[in-house]
Amino acid sequence: MKNPAEITYRDLLLRALPLILANMAGPLLGLADTAIIGNLGDTAALGAIAFGALIFSLAYWSFGFLRMSTTGFAARAAGAGDSTEVRAIMGRALLLALALGASLLLAQAPLEWFAFFLLDGSASVESAAREYYRIRIWGAPAALSVFALSGILVGLGRGRLLLTLQLFLNGLNIALDLLFAGVLQMGVPGIALGTLLAEWATLVFGGLLVWRELAAGKPAGEAFWPLARILDRQALGRTFSANGDILLRTLTLVLSFAFFTNQSARFGDVTLAANHILLQFLAFAAFFLDGYAHVVESVAGKAAGAGRRDVFDLAVRRSTAIACGTSVLLALLLLLAGEQFVSWLTDIPEVRLAAGELLHYAVVYVLLCFAAFQLDGIFIGVSHSRQLRNAALLAAGIFLAAWWLLEGSLAVAGLWRAMIVFVVARACALLLYLPGLRASVSRSADQSAGMA
């Protein structure tokens, strides 16, 4: 457990950097897949990759609770110095991930029907996308297990190992895509096969990384897998409860953004395209803010496990100050260069004009959203998942009420204002729970006062 004097701004920034880079790795992989098939295939193949990637992105995002809940449990156990429990948490997370992955394999036919019922593409695009789906779905157990391993690494504060894991996945995936889609000219099935093999290889590689990390702290003579702890009924109950809460929280956020996109379409294709571009700027800001949130997940969770409120308070203050400063810089960058960024993403005059008129709303969102990210990280790290669920549901209700009140008179501007209200409401709802969370962290006898 770190002493307060060791939690410096420099330390927090250095810990966040590999996590920020790891956050960027996933979208860059999708861009690489698109570039490979875009140069080696036709428009139908490109559309199939877009459809297939969308299906798995939404599905796997919904299972993001595997990473988040594992992070909180692992951080608290590490802070308490219970290395046996950390390994048990890994075992429970992997069991759950493999079970969920196997369930997806068993349900792949109805899931395929439902996914393509919702999507609407040409016959050639849907045919190729179905091929992609039927191959890549066999990587589901591996992909979900990698989420669990990532949660262990974030919880332990091993950002560099997480970045290594992401680089391995992305590098191998790109190499296999080039081999199968390029050299062997397999097209869309080659892209799916490359991703499938990369996911399973990454599970093996990541498993070895985490095993080596945890084995170093294992007491002599103790089995690596503490089966009695892994299968403990109360611990399994807490695991399922936390995962259920975070699943509901995540689905609420996903549906809220989907609602925003769907309402954008009501104002026409130009507005839809403009809002899609502006959402990319929000996603870019999230790469940075998520990195800081991951750091506070680890440090806050360890502090709670060790009963060190002094460390908890200092980590929260300093990481939040960094996140706030980053939001200010990103918002300023978007304010000064946003129209130039828009011009890089589209050459359609009407879309450029519409995005420029709405740009200031994206600036305000980026400026204010850091609080929601930071509070998410704090509550995930301390494993207060019920409060995360309740705050998300409350904020979604406020978002819908704001949309209903504002859109009628302000049109798309009202939709954006409701979206800003949504992210602020998420933070405010969690702030209501923060005193109780802080009170749950015992005050240390040697609390250091006056550190800011």
C-alpha positions in Angstrom: 0.0 0.0 0.0 1.5 3.3 -1.0 2.1 6.1 1.5 0.4 9.4 0.8 3.8 11.0 0.0 4.2 8.5 -2.9 0.9 9.5 -4.6 2.3 12.4 -6.5 0.8 14.0 -9.7 3.8 12.7 -11.6 3.1 9.1 -10.3 -0.5 9.3 -11.2 0.2 10.6 -14.7 2.8 7.9 -15.4 0.4 5.3 -14.3 -2.4 6.7 -16.5 -0.3 6.9 -19.7 -0.2 3.2 -20.5 -3.9 2.9 -19.6 -4.7 5.7 -22.0 -2.7 4.0 -24.8 -4.4 0.7 -24.0 -7.8 2.4 -24.3 -6.8 3.7 -27.8 -5.7 0.2 -29.0 -9.1 -1.2 -29.5 -10.4 1.6 -31.9 -7.1 1.5 -33.8 -7.6 -2.2 -34.4 -11.0 -1.6 -35.9 -9.5 1.1 -38.1 -6.8 -1.3 -39.2 -9.4 -4.0 -40.1 -11.3 -1.4 -42.1 -8.1 -0.3 -43.9 -7.1 -3.8 -44.8 -10.4 -4.9 -46.2 -10.9 -1.4 -47.7 -7.8 -1.9 -49.8 -8.2 -5.6 -50.5 -12.0 -6.1 -50.8 -15.0 -4.4 -52.3 -17.8 -2.2 -50.9 -19.8 -5.2 -49.8 -16.9 -6.6 -47.9 -16.3 -3.2 -46.2 -20.0 -3.0 -45.2 -19.8 -6.6 -43.8 -16.9 -5.7 -41.6 -18.8 -2.6 -40.4 -21.8 -4.7 -39.6 -19.9 -7.6 -38.0 -17.7 -5.3 -35.9 -20.8 -3.4 -34.7 -22.4 -6.6 -33.5 -19.4 -7.7 -31.4 -18.7 -4.2 -30.2 -22.2 -3.8 -28.7 -22.2 -7.4 -27.4 -18.8 -7.1 -25.7 -19.4 -3.6 -24.4 -22.4 -5.1 -22.6 -20.1 -7.6 -20.9 -17.7 -4.9 -19.8 -18.9 -5.6 -16.2 -16.4 -8.5 -16.2 -13.5 -6.0 -16.3 -15.0 -3.5 -13.9 -16.2 -5.7 -11.1 -13.0 -7.7 -11.2 -11.0 -4.5 -10.9 -12.8 -3.4 -7.8 -12.6 -6.8 -6.0 -8.9 -7.3 -7.0 -7.9 -3.8 -5.8 -9.6 -4.2 -2.4 -8.0 -7.6 -1.9 -4.6 -6.3 -2.9 -4.9 -3.4 -0.6 -5.8 -5.8 2.3 -2.7 -7.8 1.4 -4.7 -10.9 0.7 -2.9 -12.4 -2.3 -4.9 -15.6 -2.0 -8.2 -13.8 -2.5 -6.7 -12.0 -5.5 -6.1 -15.4 -7.1 -9.6 -16.5 -6.1 -11.1 -13.4 -7.7 -9.2 -14.2 -10.9 -10.6 -17.8 -10.7 -14.2 -16.7 -10.2 -13.9 -14.1 -12.9 -12.5 -16.6 -15.4 -15.2 -19.1 -14.5 -17.9 -16.5 -15.1 -16.3 -15.3 -18.4 -16.0 -18.9 -19.8 -19.6 -19.7 -18.7 -20.9 -16.5 -20.4 -18.8 -17.2 -23.5 -20.1 -20.8 -23.7 -23.7 -19.4 -23.4 -23.1 -17.1 -26.4 -21.8 -20.1 -28.4 -24.9 -22.2 -27.5 -27.2 -19.2 -28.3 -25.4 -18.1 -31.5 -28.2 -19.0 -33.9 -31.0 -16.9 -32.2 -28.4 -14.1 -31.5 -27.6 -14.1 -35.2 -31.2 -13.9 -36.2 -31.8 -11.0 -33.7 -28.7 -9.1 -34.8 -29.6 -9.2 -38.5 -33.2 -8.5 -37.8 -32.1 -5.2 -36.3 -29.6 -4.4 -39.1 -30.7 -3.5 -42.6 -28.1 -4.0 -45.4 -28.0 -5.3 -48.9 -28.1 -9.1 -49.6 -24.4 -9.2 -50.4 -23.4 -7.2 -47.3 -25.6 -9.3 -45.0 -24.3 -12.6 -46.5 -20.6 -11.6 -45.9 -21.4 -10.3 -42.4 -23.1 -13.6 -41.5 -19.9 -15.4 -42.5 -17.9 -13.0 -40.3 -20.3 -13.5 -37.4 -20.3 -17.4 -37.6 -16.5 -17.5 -37.5 -15.8 -14.8 -34.9 -18.4 -15.9 -32.4 -16.2 -18.9 -31.5 -13.8 -16.4 -29.9 -16.4 -15.2 -27.4 -15.1 -17.3 -24.4 -11.6 -16.1 -25.0 -12.6 -12.4 -25.5 -14.6 -12.3 -22.3 -11.8 -14.1 -20.4 -9.4 -11.4 -21.5 -11.8 -8.9 -20.0 -11.4 -10.7 -16.7 -7.6 -10.7 -16.9 -7.6 -7.0 -17.8 -9.7 -6.3 -14.7 -7.0 -8.1 -12.5 -4.2 -6.0 -14.1 -6.1 -2.7 -13.7 -7.0 -3.6 -10.1 -3.4 -4.3 -9.3 -2.3 -1.1 -11.0 -0.3 -2.9 -13.7 -1.0 -0.5 -16.5 2.1 -1.4 -18.5 1.2 -5.1 -18.5 -2.3 -4.2 -19.7 -0.8 -2.2 -22.5 1.5 -5.1 -23.4 -1.6 -7.4 -23.5 -3.4 -4.9 -25.9 -0.4 -4.5 -28.1 0.0 -8.3 -28.4 -3.7 -8.7 -29.3 -3.7 -5.9 -31.9 -0.3 -6.7 -33.4 -1.1 -10.4 -33.8 -4.6 -9.6 -35.1 -3.3 -7.2 -37.8 -0.6 -9.7 -38.8 -3.1 -12.5 -39.2 -5.6 -10.3 -41.0 -2.9 -9.4 -43.6 -2.0 -13.1 -43.9 -5.5 -14.5 -44.3 -7.2 -11.5 -46.1 -4.2 -10.4 -48.0 -1.7 -13.2 -48.8 -4.3 -16.0 -48.8 -7.1 -13.7 -50.2 -9.8 -15.1 -47.9 -11.5 -11.7 -47.7 -14.1 -11.2 -44.9 -13.8 -14.7 -43.5 -10.0 -14.1 -43.3 -10.5 -11.0 -41.1 -12.9 -13.0 -38.8 -10.5 -15.9 -38.6 -7.6 -13.6 -37.8 -9.5 -12.0 -35.0 -10.6 -15.4 -33.6 -7.1 -16.8 -33.5 -5.7 -13.6 -32.0 -8.3 -13.6 -29.2 -7.5 -17.2 -28.1 -3.7 -16.5 -28.4 -4.2 -13.4 -26.3 -6.0 -15.4 -23.6 -3.0 -17.8 -23.4 -0.5 -14.9 -23.4 -2.5 -12.8 -20.9 -3.0 -15.8 -18.7 0.7 -16.3 -18.5 1.3 -12.6 -17.8 -1.2 -12.6 -14.9 0.0 -16.0 -13.6 3.6 -14.8 -13.4 2.5 -11.6 -11.6 0.4 -13.4 -9.0 2.7 -16.4 -8.5 5.4 -14.0 -7.3 3.3 -13.1 -4.3 2.0 -16.6 -3.6 2.9 -18.1 -0.1 5.2 -21.1 -0.4 3.4 -24.4 -0.4 0.0 -22.9 -1.3 -1.8 -23.9 -4.4 -2.1 -21.3 -7.1 -5.9 -21.9 -7.5 -7.5 -21.8 -4.0 -10.6 -23.8 -5.0 -12.3 -23.5 -1.6 -12.1 -19.6 -1.9 -13.0 -19.6 -5.6 -16.2 -21.6 -4.9 -17.1 -19.9 -1.7 -20.9 -19.3 -1.8 -20.9 -15.8 -0.3 -18.0 -14.6 -2.6 -19.8 -16.0 -5.6 -23.0 -14.3 -4.5 -21.1 -10.9 -4.3 -19.6 -11.5 -7.7 -22.9 -12.2 -9.4 -24.6 -9.3 -7.6 -21.9 -6.8 -8.5 -21.8 -8.0 -12.1 -25.6 -7.7 -12.4 -25.5 -4.1 -11.0 -22.8 -3.0 -13.4 -24.5 -4.8 -16.3 -27.7 -2.7 -15.7 -25.5 0.4 -15.4 -23.7 -0.2 -18.6 -26.9 -1.1 -20.5 -28.5 2.1 -19.3 -25.6 4.1 -20.6 -25.5 2.2 -24.0 -29.3 2.7 -24.4 -29.0 6.4 -23.6 -26.4 7.0 -26.3 -28.4 4.9 -28.7 -31.5 7.1 -27.9 -29.4 10.2 -28.6 -28.4 8.7 -32.0 -31.9 7.6 -32.8 -33.3 11.1 -32.0 -30.6 12.6 -34.1 -31.9 10.7 -37.1 -35.3 12.3 -36.7 -33.7 15.6 -37.8 -32.4 14.2 -41.0 -29.3 12.6 -42.5 -27.2 15.8 -42.2 -27.9 16.2 -38.5 -27.3 12.5 -37.9 -24.0 12.6 -39.7 -22.9 15.8 -37.9 -23.8 14.4 -34.5 -21.9 11.1 -35.3 -18.8 13.2 -36.0 -19.2 15.1 -32.8 -19.6 11.9 -30.8 -16.2 10.8 -32.1 -14.7 13.8 -30.3 -16.4 12.7 -27.1 -15.0 9.2 -27.6 -11.5 10.7 -28.0 -11.8 12.5 -24.7 -13.0 9.3 -23.1 -9.7 7.6 -23.9 -7.9 10.1 -21.6 -10.5 10.3 -18.9 -11.0 6.6 -18.7 -7.2 6.2 -18.2 -7.4 8.4 -15.1 -10.5 6.6 -13.9 -8.7 3.3 -14.2 -5.9 4.7 -12.0 -8.3 5.9 -9.3 -10.1 2.5 -9.5 -6.9 0.8 -8.5 -5.6 3.3 -5.9 -9.0 3.9 -4.3 -9.8 0.2 -4.1 -6.4 -0.6 -2.5 -6.9 2.2 0.0 -10.3 0.9 0.9 -8.9 -2.6 1.3 -6.1 -1.4 3.6 -8.5 0.9 5.5 -6.5 4.0 4.5 -8.8 7.0 4.2 -5.8 9.3 4.0 -4.5 7.6 0.9 -8.1 7.3 -0.5 -8.7 11.1 -0.1 -5.4 12.1 -1.6 -5.6 9.8 -4.6 -9.2 11.1 -5.3 -8.2 14.7 -5.0 -5.1 14.5 -7.1 -6.4 12.2 -9.8 -9.5 14.4 -10.1 -7.4 17.5 -10.4 -5.5 15.9 -13.3 -8.7 14.7 -15.0 -10.2 18.2 -14.6 -7.2 19.9 -16.1 -7.2 17.4 -19.0 -10.9 18.1 -19.7 -10.1 21.8 -19.8 -7.3 21.3 -22.3 -9.3 18.9 -24.5 -12.3 21.3 -24.5 -10.0 24.2 -25.4 -8.4 22.2 -28.2 -11.9 21.3 -29.5 -13.0 24.9 -29.3 -10.0 26.3 -31.2 -9.5 23.5 -33.7 -12.8 21.6 -33.8 -13.9 22.9 -37.2 -10.6 21.8 -38.6 -11.1 18.4 -37.1 -14.6 18.2 -38.7 -13.1 19.1 -42.1 -10.7 16.2 -41.8 -13.6 13.8 -41.1 -15.9 14.9 -43.9 -15.9 16.9 -47.1 -19.7 17.3 -47.3 -20.4 21.1 -46.9 -23.8 20.6 -45.3 -22.4 18.2 -42.6 -19.5 20.5 -41.9 -21.9 23.4 -41.4 -24.2 21.5 -39.1 -21.3 20.1 -37.0 -19.8 23.6 -36.7 -23.1 25.0 -35.5 -23.3 22.3 -32.8 -19.6 22.1 -31.9 -19.9 24.3 -28.8 -22.2 21.7 -27.2 -19.5 19.0 -27.6 -17.0 21.5 -26.1 -19.2 21.9 -23.0 -19.8 18.2 -22.7 -16.0 17.5 -22.8 -15.4 20.2 -20.3 -17.9 18.8 -17.7 -17.8 15.1 -18.2 -14.6 14.4 -16.2 -16.6 14.3 -12.9 -18.7 11.4 -14.1 -15.7 9.4 -15.3 -13.8 10.0 -12.0 -16.7 9.0 -9.8 -17.3 5.9 -11.9 -13.7 4.9 -11.2 -14.0 5.6 -7.5 -17.2 3.5 -7.1 -15.9 0.7 -9.3 -12.6 0.6 -7.3 -14.4 0.3 -4.0 -16.9 -2.2 -5.4 -20.0 0.0 -4.6 -21.8 -1.4 -7.7 -25.4 -0.8 -6.4 -24.8 2.9 -6.2 -23.4 2.9 -9.8 -26.6 1.2 -11.0 -28.9 3.5 -9.1 -27.1 6.7 -10.3 -27.2 5.6 -13.9 -30.9 4.9 -13.8 -31.6 8.2 -12.1 -29.5 10.1 -14.6 -31.2 8.4 -17.5 -34.6 9.4 -16.2 -33.4 13.0 -15.8 -32.0 12.8 -19.4 -35.3 11.7 -20.8 -37.2 14.4 -18.9 -34.7 17.1 -20.1 -35.1 15.9 -23.7 -38.9 16.0 -23.4 -38.8 19.5 -22.0 -36.2 21.0 -24.4 -36.4 19.3 -27.7 -39.8 20.7 -28.6 -38.6 24.3 -28.6 -34.9 23.9 -29.3 -34.9 20.9 -31.7 -31.4 19.3 -32.0 -29.9 21.9 -29.7 -32.3 20.7 -27.0 -31.2 17.1 -27.6 -27.6 18.2 -27.0 -28.5 20.2 -23.9 -30.3 17.1 -22.6 -27.1 15.1 -23.2 -25.1 17.6 -21.2 -27.7 17.4 -18.4 -27.3 13.6 -18.5 -23.5 13.5 -17.9 -23.8 16.2 -15.2 -26.7 14.2 -13.6 -24.6 11.1 -13.5 -21.9 12.9 -11.5 -24.4 14.6 -9.2 -26.2 11.3 -8.5 -22.9 9.6 -7.5 -21.9 12.6 -5.4 -25.0 12.0 -3.3 -23.5 8.5 -2.4 -19.9 9.7 -2.0 -20.1 10.6 1.7 -21.3 7.1 2.6 -18.6 5.6 0.4 -15.9 7.6 2.1 -17.2 6.8 5.5 -16.8 3.1 4.6 -13.1 3.6 4.3 -11.6 3.5 7.8 -9.6 6.6 8.9 -5.9 5.7 9.3 -4.2 6.5 12.6 -1.3 8.0 10.9 -3.4 10.1 8.5 -1.2 12.8 6.9 -2.9 16.2 7.1 -2.4 19.2 4.9 -1.4 17.3 1.7 -3.0 18.6 -1.4 
